[in-house]
Amino acid sequence: MATIEFITKEDLKQFRSDLLQDLKEVLRKPKLLESNNEWLKSYEVREILKISPSTLQTLRINGTIPYSKIGGLMYYKNDDIKGLLEGNRI
């Protein structure tokens, strides 16, 4: 015989609260720290720094961010991006 379980409003409120807390935790963590990759692609760097493609190009041109180019793809060392963020801390 199957058991019927009921979900109460209080159960839903608790679920909502737990879910919101989990989402806040995930969003609070910088993606840079989550990445285990030694090398990042341009789109990842732009996402981490919240910058446009042209701003990233400017940072490459003026030497602010070192990079490696293989074919048509640009790669950036994770440690260099961390260093850039640490070096510009106010």
C-alpha positions, 0 to 999 in steps of 0.5 A: 500500500502506497503512503501519501505525503502532503506538502504544507505551506510551511514546507514550501516556505522552508524549501524556498528559504533554503533554495534562496540561501543556496543561490546566494552562496553560489552567486557570491563566489567569484568564478575566478576562484572556482576555476581550476583551469590554469588558462582561461579563454577570452569569454571567461576573462570578460565574464570574470572582470565584467568587461566588453571585448573591446576593453579586453582588447585594450588591456591586451594592447597596453600590456595590462593583461599578458596573453598567449595566442594560439591560432585565433584564440587568446588564452590568459593565465588564471594567476595573471588575472588574479594578480591584476585584481589583487594589484588594483585593490583599493 
